[in-house]
Amino acid sequence: MSETYDLFQQGRAHLRKGRAAQATVALEKAKRREPDKASIREALGIAYLRIQRYEEAEQEFRAMLELSPTDHYAHYALGRALEGQGRATEANGQYKLASSLRPQSAHYASRIRDLD
């Protein structure tokens, strides 16, 4: 296994155990090694969301969307980051994109209804 993969797995383990701040340390190191890995960016973005570092989360999910523009979860998570910054209109746009990419998601539809 590569050191980057080990860092990624360490970060994910911290997330599973509810230690988002600790997860950022390993995931930031992994991102420096492989900045074009969407899986690393997603995990890091989730960690940032959980510790309410919304601007950093926004950056990670925007980077994910550069790598994979049709990733429904990245649109949803970007919406969460924007909503956390008080940018509800922009957030709702991202929720609508997520819902259009995955119309069966009741959760995405629920976020839209909450903001409409």
N, C-alpha and C positions, 0 to 999 in steps of 0.2 A: 504494500500500500504506500501511496505517496504521503508526504508530510502534509500537503494541502488537504488531502482527503481526511487525514487524521484530525486536522484542525476543524474541518467542516463537521465531522462526526462529534467532536468534542463540543462544539457550539450547539449542535442540535440536542445533545444530551443535556446540556445546561437548560435549554429551552423547555425540554420535556419535564425537567425538575423544577421549573418555575424560577430559574435564575437567569433572567434575561440580561441583566447587566454583565454577568460573567460571560454569557454567550457572545456578547459583542467583542470581547477581547480576542477570542479564538477566531471568530468569523471575520473580523477586520484583518487579521493576519492572513487568513485564507484568501480574502478578496485582493489583498496586495499581490499575492502570488498568481491568482487567476481572476483578473477583473471581468472577464467575459463569461463567467459561469453564472448562469441565471439562478441555479439552485443555491449558490452561496449568497447572492444578492437577495434572494427571497428570504432566506433564513435571517440574514442580517436586518432586513427591513422589518420583519416580524419582531425581532428583538427590540429594535428601536421603537416600534409602535408600543410594545408592552411597557417600556420605560418612559413613554411619552416624549420621545425625541422625534417629534413629528417632521421637522424639516429634513433630518437625516433619513428618516423613513421615506419621505417623498423622493429624495434623490435616488435611493436604492430601487424603488418601484419604477421610477422613470427610466432608470438604466435597464431594468428588466424589460420594459416595454420597447426600448431601443433594440434589444436582442430578440424579443418575441412580441410583436405588436398585437397579436390576437390572444394573448394570455389573459383569460377572464379573471383569474385570481389577482394578477398584477393590477388590473384596472380597479378591482374591488379594494385591494389594499391601498392603492394610491388614493382612492376615495376616502378611506379611513384616515390616512395621513393628512389629507386636505381638510377634512372635517375637524380633525384635532387642532388645526390651525385657525379654525373659525371660517373656513372658506367653503361654506355649505353649497353654494351654487356650483362651484367647480367639482366638489365631491359628488354631488348628485349626477353630474354629467358622466363621471367615471363609473358610478353605480349603474347608470343606464347602459353604458358600453358593456360592462360586465354582464348585465342581464341579457343584452342582445346576443352576446357570445355564448351564454349558457342560460337559455330561457327557462329551463326546468328548475332553476335555483330559487326557491321561495325566500331564502335569506337575502339575496340580492334585491328581489322585488320588495321585500319588507323595508330595506334601507331607503329605497326610492320613495315609498309611501311615507316614511317618517319625515323625509325632507321636502316633499312636495307641498 
